[in-house]
Amino acid sequence: MHITATTCAVLCFISLTGQHQQAHTCSRTGPLSAPFLTSPPWRTMASGEEDGTVDEKENNNKKKTKSALATAWLTFYNIAMTAGWLVLAMAMVRFYIQKGSHKGLYRSIARTLNNYCIDFILGIVRTSVIVTGVQVCSRIFMVWFITNSIRQIQNEESVILFLVVWTVTEITRYSYYTFKLLHHLPYFIKWARYNLFIVLYPLGVIGELLTIYAALPFVRRTGMYSMRLPNKYNVSFDYYYCLIIVMLSYIPLFPQLYFHMLRQRRRVLHGEIIVEKDD
């Protein structure tokens, strides 16, 4: 009788312990599912593949939308810039026909040229970073810090020279980008883009350098944009020598721009494979 009571007590303890462990396990893992209620493994795999396919399609659609918007913006920008430079060219021709002289021409188009300098900064162009940076800095410097600032040199022939070069170059360049984005590129536009620069780029550099050189006597005489010691900032800056350094910088920078265009010419017109280090 004693053995039976002890045995019953042990069995009850084991039973209670098993129930406690099962309850603890169920609280961690959730209720046990019946085998016929569980989804087959191949359905789970198929569902995961479908979810991945949907996400991939959504990502592709987003990329296509962004690409379409970027293309639309670039097309609009290049059309606007082509039209703008054409208007500037017609204004220059009309002024020369009416006046019979280039004197006063720069002053008549200065405001429009300033706006185009801002567009150079805001524009997005798919080209070399170095080439774009050199062109933008050169245009802004020549317009804002040289020609606009020194009226005494605005009637120099060198100013008209670089203006004509800029105008022809930009009309050709932006029309090339426009037709290329529209997938209807006439051959003569492509030919002009990669042949006219051979003559235009050196002429433009000559015009810019002669204009800076013409500005040197005025800058030295007036001390324009210069800071002399002593001053409260204890800093000295001489714009005259700054212009000389700018002129010397054309020696290493212009060959990079020119040879970059020559490489692009070989690639586009002759089908050579060119690897650009900074693209």
Order of alpha helices (4+ residues) and beta strands (2+ residues): alpha-alpha-alpha-alpha-alpha-alpha-alpha-alpha
